[in-house]
C-alpha cells in the first residue's frame, strides 16, 4: 500500500524530532533540553512536535514502542523456538541498538527502557503461553523474571562496552537458566 503524503511527512517529522533529541542528549542533560531546542535542531515547527507528541518523554516512549515491535516482529518472522536462538536474536538486536540504550543509561532514563522491555516480555510470554496452552500464574512470574534478568544482563553488557559477543552473552544466559 502506497503511503500518502501526510503519512510520509509525519514519519519524517517524527524521525527528525527523535534524531534531534538524541543529539541534544549527547550534549546536555535531559532536564535542560527544551521543546524549542528539539524543534530548532529538527527543523520542524513546535506545532509539528505537538501534533505528534505531548512531551519529550513521548518521543522516547514512541521510539521504544517501535523498537520492541521490531524485535517481536523479527522473532515471529524468524520462526525460531529454541531458547538459544531466541536469546541470540535478543542480544544481536540490542547490540545494534546499543548507542540508543547507552544514551538512556547516561541520561539516567533507563527505567523507560525497562518498562517497555517488561511489557514486551509479558506479551511475548502470553503469546508463548497460548501456544503451549498453559494459562497458569507461572507464565506471569516467568515473564517478570526473564524481563528483569535479561534487562540487568543487557544493561551491564552495554555499560561494559559490549566486550563479549552476542554469542557469548547468549551462552551465559543459557547457562544461568
N, C-alpha and C positions, 0 to 999 in steps of 0.2 A: 504494500500500500504506500502510495506516494505521500510524503509529508507536506502539509500546507505551509505556506509562508509564515503565518503566525506561530506555528509549532516550531519551525526551524529557528525563527527569531527568539522564541522563548528559550530554546535549548542553548543557543549561542549566548544569550544574556546570562543564563544560569552558569554556564561554563566559565564565562568571563568573570563573574562575581566570585565563584569558587576559587579560581586561579588568583585573583586579586587578594582575596582573604588569605590564602596560603602564603603568598609573597609577603604580605604585611605581617603575618605571624612569625615569619623568619626574622623580621626586623625589630618588632616591638612586642610588648606583652598584649595578650588578647584583650584585657580590660581597657587598654589605651586605644584600641582600634575603634574608629567611628564608622558609621554607615557612609558618611560623606567621603572618608578616605577610601573605603572599598569601592564606591561607585566611581570616584575620580580615577582610581587606578584601573578599574574595569572598563572605563569608557562608556558607562551607561548612566541613565538618569536615576535619581532617587525613586521616581515613580516606577521605573523598571524593577528596581530592587524590591519595592513593597508590593509589586504585582506578583512576585514570586515567593517572597519570604516576609516574615514578620520581624525577624531578628537575626543577628549573627549566628546564634545557635541553630536556627532553622537551616542555614546554609550547610553547616556541618552535619546535622541530622539527615538532611536530604541526601547529601553525598554518602553518608554511612548506609542509608536505606538502599541506595543504588549499589553500593559496594557489596552488601550482603545478598541482595537479589542476584548479583552477578555470580558470586561463589555458589549460591544454591542452584542457579541455572547450570553452571559448569558441572556440579555434582550430578544433576539429573541427566544432562546430555552425555556425560561420560559413562553413565550406567555402571558405575563401579559399586561393589558392595563389600569388599574386604576392608577391615579396619585399617590395614596398612595403606591401601590405595587411597582411601578417603583422607587419612591423616597426611599423606604425602601431597595430595591436591591442596589441602588446607595450608600447609607450610609453604608450598610453592606459590600459591596465590598471594598469601600475605607477604611473602618476600618481595613480590612485585610491587606491593603497596606500602612497603616499609618506610618510604620517605614521608608519606602522609601520616602514618602511625607515629613516627618519630616527632613530627610537628605537634601532634596531640600530646605526646608524652612530655615534651619540652614546655608546652603551654599549660601543663597540668590539667588537661581536658580529657585524659584517657578514660575517665569514667563514662564519657559519652560513647566511646567505642565499646566499652564493656557492656553497657546497657543494650546497645543494638546487637552485640555479639550474643548476649544471653537470650534475647528474643529470637534471633536466628537459630540458635542451638535448640531452643524449645520447639520451634516449628519443625526443625529437621527431625527431632526425635518423635514428635507427634506423627509425622509422615511415616517414619520407620515403624512406629507403634501400630499404625493402621495396616501396614503391610504384614507385620508379624501377628496381627490380631491379638495384641496384648494391650489391655487397657488398664493396667494396674498403676498404682501410685509409684511403683518402681521407675517407670519411664520418666516421670516428672523429676524425681530425685536424680536419676541418671543424667538428665539433660542439664540440671543445675551443676552437678559435679563436673561434667565434661566442659561446660561453659567456663566455670571458674578455673579449672585446671589448665585447659588449653590457653585461656587468656593469660594466666600467670606465666606459663612457659613461653608463649609468643612474645609477650612484652619484655621478658627477661632476655630473650634471644635478640630482639631488636635493640634494646638498651646496650647489650654487649657487643653490638656491631656486626651481627649476623656471621660470626666466625665459623659456625658449623653449617654444613649444607642442609638443605631441606630433607635429604635422605637420612642424615644423621639425627636430625630432630625427630623425624618420624620413628626411627629406631628407638630413640629414648622414650617417646610416648608409648610405643607398643610394649616396651619393656616394663614401664610403670603400670600399665593397665593390664 
